[in-house]
Amino acid sequence: MIAIRAARADDAAAIAAIYAPHVLVGTSSFEVEAPDTRAMKARMAASDGLYPWLVATTGEDDGVLGYAYATRFRDRPAYAHTVETSIYVADVAQNQGAGRLLYEALIDTLRAQGFTQAVGTIALPNDRSIALHEQIGFRRAGVFREVGYKLGRWIDVGFWQCDLAAPATPPAPPRRFAEIGVVRG
């Protein structure tokens, strides 16, 4: 059984291990050095209780199958209601439904927090990630051609966007993940 919960500091090693192959041999991340456990803990702490970090686990033994999180979309205050989302699933958990459950819970949580837009950034080609994003309500918003160079080639980056809530005028500040917790459905 797959369970979804808020990530904890002691998940940082598992999260770093899931992410490392994407950094070292893949193009879904434009980093070139894999962050270690300490760096991943720092990234999680930088969310400062506002932005969610979630993990999918095996339930019984709490082994981490994947993780998803949201971050600030851009630094300017006008972007405060928009987030950028990311998801990574361990190779052993591919095609088990963990990714979809995890990403749906992230989107439901962001909606409950009051964010209005989520942006997913996908290094192209990546049919699996595109399919996951579109299954949960993202739509293609555009492509930047040859903006990343990694592993000896230029890589296009696509942007997918998900409407989370109708924008109010004026908007209320998003609620903190630390107060909301994981929301499902």
Backbone hydrogen bonds, N-H to C=O, Kabsch-Sander energy under -0.5 kcal/mol:
donor,donor_aa,acceptor,acceptor_aa,energy
3,A,57,T,-2.1
5,R,55,V,-2.2
7,A,53,W,-2.9
11,D,8,R,-2.3
12,A,9,A,-1.6
15,I,11,D,-2.6
16,A,12,A,-2.7
17,A,13,A,-2.1
18,I,14,A,-2.1
19,Y,15,I,-2.2
20,A,16,A,-2.2
22,H,19,Y,-1.1
23,V,19,Y,-1.3
23,V,20,A,-0.6
24,L,20,A,-3.0
25,V,21,P,-2.2
26,G,21,P,-0.8
29,S,22,H,-0.9
40,M,36,D,-2.4
41,K,37,T,-2.5
42,A,38,R,-2.0
43,R,39,A,-2.1
44,M,40,M,-2.4
45,A,41,K,-2.6
46,A,42,A,-1.9
47,S,43,R,-0.5
47,S,44,M,-1.2
48,D,45,A,-2.0
50,L,47,S,-2.4
51,Y,47,S,-1.3
54,L,68,A,-3.4
55,V,5,R,-2.7
56,A,66,G,-2.3
57,T,3,A,-3.2
58,T,63,G,-1.6
60,E,58,T,-1.9
65,L,56,A,-3.4
66,G,56,A,-1.2
67,Y,88,Y,-2.8
68,A,54,L,-2.1
69,Y,86,S,-2.2
70,A,52,P,-2.0
71,T,84,E,-2.4
73,F,82,T,-1.3
79,Y,76,R,-1.9
80,A,77,P,-1.9
82,T,79,Y,-2.3
83,V,117,Q,-2.3
84,E,71,T,-2.4
85,T,119,V,-2.4
86,S,69,Y,-2.2
88,Y,67,Y,-2.6
90,A,65,L,-3.3
93,A,90,A,-1.7
94,Q,91,D,-1.4
96,Q,93,A,-1.4
98,A,93,A,-0.5
101,L,97,G,-2.2
102,L,98,A,-2.6
103,Y,99,G,-2.7
104,E,100,R,-2.7
105,A,101,L,-2.0
106,L,102,L,-2.0
107,I,103,Y,-2.5
108,D,104,E,-2.8
109,T,105,A,-2.3
110,L,106,L,-2.6
111,R,107,I,-2.2
112,A,108,D,-2.1
113,Q,109,T,-1.7
114,G,110,L,-0.9
114,G,111,R,-1.0
115,F,110,L,-1.9
116,T,81,H,-2.7
117,Q,81,H,-1.5
118,A,162,C,-2.1
119,V,83,V,-2.5
120,G,160,W,-3.3
121,T,85,T,-0.7
122,I,120,G,-0.5
122,I,158,G,-2.9
124,L,156,D,-2.8
130,I,126,N,-2.4
131,A,127,D,-2.6
132,L,128,R,-2.2
133,H,129,S,-2.7
134,E,130,I,-2.6
135,Q,131,A,-2.2
136,I,132,L,-1.2
136,I,133,H,-0.5
137,G,134,E,-1.1
138,F,133,H,-2.5
139,R,161,Q,-2.4
141,A,159,F,-3.5
142,G,159,F,-1.2
144,F,157,V,-3.1
145,R,143,V,-0.6
147,V,144,F,-0.5
147,V,155,I,-1.2
148,G,155,I,-1.8
150,K,148,G,-0.5
150,K,153,R,-2.2
153,R,150,K,-1.3
155,I,148,G,-3.3
156,D,124,L,-0.6
157,V,144,F,-2.6
158,G,122,I,-3.2
159,F,142,G,-3.2
160,W,120,G,-2.9
161,Q,139,R,-2.9
162,C,118,A,-2.8
164,L,116,T,-3.0
165,A,116,T,-1.3
175,R,113,Q,-3.6
177,F,49,G,-0.6
177,F,50,L,-0.6
178,A,49,G,-2.7
179,E,176,R,-1.3
180,I,176,R,-1.7
181,G,177,F,-2.7
183,V,105,A,-0.5
